[in-house]
Every structure is written in C-alpha cells, then in structure tokens.
Amino acid sequence: MVGDEKSSYLTNLLNFKESNEILLDKLMNLNIQNEFFSEGLDELKKVVSTLKILGVKDNEFEVDLKIIRGLDYYTGSVFETFLIGNEQFGSICSGGRYDNLAENYTNNILPGVGISIGLTRLFFVLKEIGFIDKYNIKSNSDYLIIPIGDTLEYSGKVMSDLNEKGYNVSIYFEDDSLKKKLSYANKLNIDNVIFIGESEVVNNEIKIKNMISGEEKIINYKDL
C-alpha cells in the first residue's frame, strides 16, 4: 500500500465502532501477520474476559483503539477512566502496563501497572453529583475469595452474586502461597475467607473458613 492507502486503512481501523466482542472479532479477522499485533490482540481479549469475570457490564467499558499513552515506556494495555454520565469532564484516572520501566533502576525485571488520578477533577465531579455527601465507607470486606486452580470465572460469578446481596467481596488474584493469602486476609481484618477449587465449581459450592474460630463449612453459594 502507498501512503494514502495506509492512512485510509489505519483511519478506518481506528474508527471501528462496534461492541467489544465484535470489534475484537473484526481485528482477528484482519489476519494481520505481525507479532506485536497478535500479542496486543491477545492481551485485549484477556482484559475483556477478566472484566466480565469481575462483573463489569459491557456498557461500562469500551475497547478504544485511539488511546495512545507513553510510547517510550508502556508495554501493554493502556486505559482511561470516565465517570458514567459525566464523561464531559474528561478522564479522571489513566494509566497502563509497563514491564521494562524498572530496568532503568535495577537489574531485576519487574512488571508493573501504573495509574494517575486527577484528584481535583475527581472530587469536583463527585461533589457535584452528591456522591461524597451520601457515601458511607465500610470498615472491612465481608469476604475474601481465594481461587484455587483454574476457577477464576466461577469466583467472579460468586463475587457478583454476593455483591448484589450487599456484601463487600474481593478476589485474591496473585499466585501466592496459601499462608500469604490468609495473612493478607488477617491484615485487612477479613473474618471470612471463601475457598473455590475445582470440586467446588463442579458441585456449585463454596468452602467458607471463619478466620476467628477456624470453623470451615461447605455450602451452596446461593445460600449465603
């Protein structure tokens, strides 16, 4: 392709306006044989699938190919965050993934994700919509979900169900030792930990451990 053709091609590509799933399918069907394109597309797919596992609705996020940030150090997905219904105020939280930045200061390879928050803009908007005056902070989480094995999708389903019931629930994502995971729950004063392994997924159950009494029980998560 000559210059004008390349420009037109890229313009059409960047201006795709479809749902997230259709957009990713269109990108895949372009059959572009490029290592960086394939790596980026795979990462976008993983980001989208993880957001869905965490209960983020399709109308609450959008894959936008026109976002460009920090080409000299970002190595993965970048993002911008808007308050739904108040997009006219612009992005209030932006950042992305950088896996090589720490090499400027150490010989170790340290992956990282960074964000910057426009506090003045954020608190102005929250004040305007009355959020600050009405918001009550809970002292701690009701449950910490610890996935064991390939159970993240089911764990997200359990978290969404409990959140809808009014519980404050989080998922431990890091691949750490069980001791470290339980220590994390203790540091945050989380009284109940939910273990989800493959047997729990098969039987549509969860295992709950009370961190104070040490009591454990297995129940259907719908019964909480």
N, C-alpha and C positions, 0 to 999 in steps of 0.2 A: 504494500500500500504506500502511496505517496503521502506527503504531509497533510493535505486537505482531507484525504480519506481517513488517515489515522485520527485526525482531530474530530471528524464527524463520528467515527466509530466510538471513540472514548466518550464523547459527549452523550451519545445515545446510551452507552453503558452506565455512565454515572447518573443518568436521569431516569433509570428504571424506577417506576412507581408501582410496585406490586406488594402483596402481602409478603411477610418474611420468608415463608416456605416457598412461595412461587419464585421470589427473587433468587433464592439460593439454587432452586432447580434450574432457572434460566442461566445462572452463572456456570453451573455444572455442565449444562448442555452446549455451552460455547466451545467445549472441547479444546480449550487453550492448553497447549503442551508447554507449561512453564513451571519450574519447581516452586518458585515463590508464590505464583498464583494458586497452585494446588495447596500449598501449605496454609496460605491465608484463608482459602475457602474452607478447608477442613477445620480451622480454628473458629471461623464464624459459625459453622454448623454446631460445633461443640458449645460455643457460647449460647446460641439459641436454645439448644436442647437443655442446657443446665438452667437457663432462666425459666423454662417451662417446668422443670422438675421442682424449682423453688416456688412455683405458683404464680410467677409473673405472667399476666394475661397478654395476649397478642396485641391488644390495643394500647399496652403500656410501654412497649419498646418497639423500635424500628431499626432495621439494618439500613444504614445510610452510607453509601459508597463515597460521598463527597467530603466526609470529615477527614481532615489532614492535620496532624499534630506532630511536632518534634521529630522530623525525619532523621535528625542526626543521632537520636538515641532510642526512640521507641522501636521495639522489635516485634510487636504483636498487635492485638486488637486495641483500638483507642475508642473512647466514648465521651459523650456529652450528655448531661442530665438536665431535664427541664421539669418544672412543676406542672402537672397536667391541669389545663385550664388557665394557666398563667405563662404560657410559652412566650408571650410578648416581652417578658422581662429578660429573656435570653438564658443561656446555660448558667446554672448555679453550681455545677460540680463537673469537672472534666479531668481526664487522665488517660492512662493506658498502661500497657505492659512493656517493661524494658528488662531484658535478660542480661545485657552486657555492660550496663552503666557502672556497676560496682567494680569492674575491672580497672577503672581509672584510679582506684584507691587501694585495691587489694589483688593478690594473685588468685584468689578464690573466685569461682563462678557462682554468683548469687542471683537467682531470678528474682524479679520484683514487679510489683504493680503499684503505681502511684496515682494519687488524685490531688487536685487542688479545689478548694471550696471558696466561692465568693461570699464570705460571711455577711458583708454589708448588704449585698443584693438578696441573699437568702433570708436574713432576718427581716428585711424590709417587706418582702413578699409575705412571709409567714405572719407578720404583724397585720398587714393589710387584709388578709383573708381570715383573720381571727383565730389562727391555729395556736399561737403561743398562749393566748388567754385561756384556751379550753383544754390544752394538753396536760395530762397527768402522767408522770413518769413512774413506772413500776420499779420496785426496788431490785428485783432479780427475775430471771427466767423461771417459768414453771417446770419446763422440761428441756433437757439436752438430749438430742437424738445422736446416737453413735452407730453409724452404719458399719457392718462387718461384712467384707466381701463386696460383691457387685450388687449392692442393694440401694444405691442412691435414689433411683427413680421411685421405689416404694417408700423410702424415707421421706422424700418430698411430698408424696401423697399423704402420708401420715401427718406431716407438719402442716400442710394446707388444711386438713380436716380439723386439727386441733386449734389452729389459728382462727378458723371460722367459729369455733365454740368459745372463743375468747381467751384461750391460753396463750401465754408468751413462750414460744418454742424456737429453738435454734438447732442447727445441724453442725456437728464437728466434721469438717471436711478433710483435715490433714491426715496423712497416713502415719500416725504416731503409735507408740506403744499404748496398750490399754491403761497402764499405770499413769501415763502422762495425760490421757484423756480424762480419767477420773480425777486426777489432780486439778485439771482445768475446771471441772465442774465444782470442785470444792472451793477453789479460789473465787468463783463467781457466786458462791452460796446457792447453788442449784441443788435442791433437795432430792429431785427425782431424775434419774437417767433412763433413757429408753434405748435398749439394745435391739438392733434389727439385723439378723443374719438371714441366711438363705432359707432356713427352716421356718422362720417367722413369715417370710414372704410367701412360701408355699401354703402355709396354714392360715394366712391372713391374720397374723397375730403380732404382738409386740411383747418384749420382755422388759418389765419395769423394775428398777432397783432403787430403793429408798436409801439415800446416802447417809441418813442419820441412823436408822435402825438396822440397815443391812438387809432388810427383807426384800425378797425377789418374788415376782409373780408374772405369769404369762396370761395375757388376756387378748381378746379381740380389740383392736384399737378403737373401734366404734363405740365400745362400752365405756370409754373414759368420759 
